[in-house]
Amino acid sequence: MKDELEEIRKAILAGEAEGNVRRTPTGSTPLPSKEILGVILEALEALIYPGYFGEYSTHPGDRSERAGRLVEAIFEKLHEQVYLSFRHFCESPSSPCPHCQEAAKTNTLDFLRKIPALRGMLRADVEAALDGDPAAKSTDEIIFSYPGMYAVTVYRLAHELELQRVPIIPRILTEIAHSRTGIDIHPGARIGRRFFIDHGTGVVIGETTIIGDRVRLYQGVTLGAVNFPRDTQGRLIRGTKRHPTVEDDCIIYANATVLGGETVVGHGSIIGSNVRLMESVPPGSKVMAEPARHTITTRRTTPNAPSKKR
């Protein structure tokens, strides 16, 4: 058994030497940690939604002190993870790399400065959920328990880091939300205010999707690409508009699929359940799938007559 395990070990190391596992140019700097980024997300939730997560006190001085501790803790942890993400692609022989350290500091501070504006955006998203779902009893219920709200919260945080061109980390954050909720939002998507995903499981929003204000999606909706263009060598062409645009005040119902970078859903449109849409529709459109034909047979029953005694 020991010899067999040793052979397996050698085969694994040989695979690394052949390039099956990509390493940093320096070969020594670790990648960002998914576990630590998960801890950072929890701290960001506590900062964005005070009183809902983590410690809470009604005394203003306690809340101020706690917010200060959270900001410092988030900066310390996130700065290190952002440094690792930049260092992963850096070819400088210096270790640690001063350029990557400075970039990480600048980007982390810029990200934290965005928190007040992000709180305002997310407050509007919570209000949209309350206005759009008659089953919602309160904003507390939405913040605590709605998977769509969690996915949108993580997306908005990740999107800010994506805008700053921080590598790797934005996608890791949205994949944490994806694994928890079943909602897959690429951090590169552009999503407007008062966005609401009802139920949510199975929703996919691609990288180059553009979504306007006051848009509502239901479970199973895909905003995807028709195909993936390639160059003459057969390599994927990146950076093109591959995913649709959904303008303001649209509703897209369960399991609808909207595909293509040139596809535009005009403002105020309604896309019904199970629709597959690959062309633009004008504002105010109502697009419905052909109804399935069902035959419903009813049988009239009468109470059983009492049995006769023999």
N, C-alpha and C positions, 0 to 999 in steps of 0.2 A: 504493500500500500504506500509506504513512504517513497519508494522509487517512482511509483506512478504519479504521485503528487508532485515530485520534483520535475518530472517530464512536463507536467501541465504548467508549472511555474516557468520553465524555460521557454515553452511555446508562447506564453503570454508576453514575456519580455522580448522575445523575437518579434512579435507583432508590434510592440512599441517601437522597436528599432526600425522597422519598416515604414513607420509613419501612420499606423492605424490609429494611434492616439496623438492628437495634436498637442504640442507643448508650447509654452511661451518661448520667445527667442532666447531669453536668458536661461531657460530650463529650470529656474528655481522659484519664480514668483507664483504663488497660488492664484487660482481664479476666485472671483467673488463667491461667497458662501450663501447658498440658498437658505440655510437654517438661520444665519444671522440676518439676512434680508427679511425673513419672516418675523423675527423679533422687532426689526425696525418698523415693519408695517403695523404691528400691534401698538408700538409707541406713537406712530403717526395717527392711528385711529383715536388713541386717547387724547392726543393734542387737538385733533380736528373736531371730535365729538366729546367735549368735556362733560363729565357727569355720566356718560354712558359706558365707558370702558376704563378699567384700572381704578386707581384711588379717586375719591371725590370728597370735597368738603364744601359746605355752604359759606365758609368764611372767606371773604375776598382775598385776604392776605395769604391764606393757605393755597387758594387756586393760583395766585400769582407765582408763589414759590414753586408749586408743582409744575406749572407751565415752563418756568425757567429750567427746572431739572430735566424735563422732557426734551427741551430744545438742545440742551448741552449733551444729553445722552444720544439723541438722534444724530447730532453733528459728529460726535466722536465715532460712532459706529458707521454712519453712512460715508463719512470722509474716507475711512479706511477701505470700504468696499468700492467706492468710486476710484480711489487710487489703484486698487488691484485691477479694475476693469480697464483703465487707461494703460497700465503697465503691461497688461497681457498683449497689447498690440504695439508696444514701444520697442524699438531696436537699440535704444541707448545702452551702452555697456555699464553705465553707472548704476549702482545698487546701494541704496534706493535712488530712484531717478528724481532729481529736483524738479524737472519740468512736469512730470506726472503728479508730483506732490502739490505743486502750485495750481495745476489745472483742477485737481480734486478739491482743493480748498475753495477755489473760486466757484466751481459748479455746485458744491454742497451749500455754500452760503447763498448763492442765487436761488437754489431750490427752496431753502427755508424761507427766504423772503417772499416766495410765492404763496405760502401757506394761508395768509389772510384772504387773498383773492380766491384760492381754491375752496376755502370754507364757504365763501359766498356762493360759488358755483354749486357746491354740493348741497347747500341749504335749499337752493332752487330746485335741484334734482329731487330732494326729499318732498318738497311741496308738490312737484309734478306727480310723484307717486301717490301722494294722498289725494290729489285731485282726480287722478286717473283710475284709481282702484276703489270701488265701493266697498270692498271687503276690508280695506285698511281702517283700523279703529283709531290710530293715532300716529304721529310722527315717531314716537318711541318704538312702536311695533315695526315700523319700516326700517329704522336705523339698526335695531337689534336683530331682526330676523329675515329681512328680505334679501335673497341672494343677489338679485339684480342691483340693489343698492351697494352691496359690498363690491361687486364686480366693477361698478361705475366709479366707486371711490378709489379703488386700486388703479383703474385705468387713468383717472385724472392725475394721480400722483405720477404714474409711470410716464404719461404723456409729457409732463414737464421735463423729466429727465431725457426723454427722447428728443425734445426740442433743443436741449442743450448738447445733443450728440454724445451723451454718455453711452459707451458700449455695453452690451450684454444685459445690464441691470434692468432696464425697462421691460425687456421680454421676460426675464425671470420673474419680475413682480406680477405681470399679468398672467403668467402661467401658474403662479401660486393661487391667484383668484380662479383661474380656469379649473384647476384640480379640485378646488373647494366648492365651486358652484356649477360647473358644467357650462359656463359662459366664457367664450373665447373672444376677447377684444384685443386686437393688435394695438400696441401703444402708439403706433404711427397714425392711426385713424384720427380724423378731425371731427369732433362731436360738439354740437352747440349746447345751449343752456336748456334747462328743464327737460332733461332726457330721462325716459322711464322704460325699463325692461320689466314686463310683468311675467311672473313665473320664471322664465329665463332659461331653463335647461335646454342645451343644444343650440343656443344663439351663437353665431359666428359672424364677426365683423372684421373684414380684411384690412390690410395695412393702408391702402390708399382710399378707403371709404371716406366720403364727406357727408356728414349728417348735420342738418340745420337745427333750428330751435324748436322746442315743443314737439319732439318726435317720440312716438311710442312704438315699441316692438314687443311681440309676444314670443313664447317659447318656440324653439326650432327654426327661427328665422335665420337665413343665410344671406349675407351681403358679400358676395364672392366674385371670383374671376372666371371668365369664360375659358381662357387658355393662358399659357405662359409663353410669351414670345421668346425666340432664341436667335442668336446671331448666326453667321455663316459657319462657325465652328460647332454649332449645336449647344452653345452655352446660354444659360438663362440671361435675358436682358433685365436688369434690375432698375428700379426707380421710375418705371412707367406707371401711368394711371390704369390700374387693372380692375378696380372695384367701383361700384356705383356711387352716385350722388343722390342723397335723399334730402329734398328741400324741406322748408319749415312746415310744421303742423301736419305731418303725415302720420298715418297709422298703418302698420304692417302686421297682419294677423298670423296666427300660428302656422309654422311649417312652410311659409312662403319663401321662395328663393328668388333673389334679384341679383343678376350677374352682369359683369362687364363694365369696363372703365368709361365707356361712352354712354352708359345707361343713366338717365336722369328721371327720378320720380318727382314730378312737379308738385309744388307746394299745395298742401291741403288735400292730397290724394289719399285714397284708401286702397290698400292691396289686401285682398281677401286670403283666407287660409288656403294652403296648398297651391297657390299660384306659382308658376315658373315664368319669370319675366326677364327678357333679354333685350328689350328695346325701350326707349324712352316713352313716357306718357305725359301728357300736358297737365298743367295745374288743374286740381279739382276732379281728377279722374277717379273712377271706381272700377277696379279690375277684380273680377271674380272668376274662380275656376268653374268649369262646367259642372253642374251638380250631378252627383252620381244618382243613378236611377235605383230607387228602392221600391220593393213591393212589400206592403204591409198588409198582412192578413189577420183579421180579427175573427174570433169564433165566439158567437154568443152562447153563453152558458146559462142554464137554469138550475135552480136548486134541485138536488136529488129528491125524488119523491120518496116518502117513507116506505120502507119495505113492508110487504104484506106478510103477516104471520101465517104459517101453514098449520 
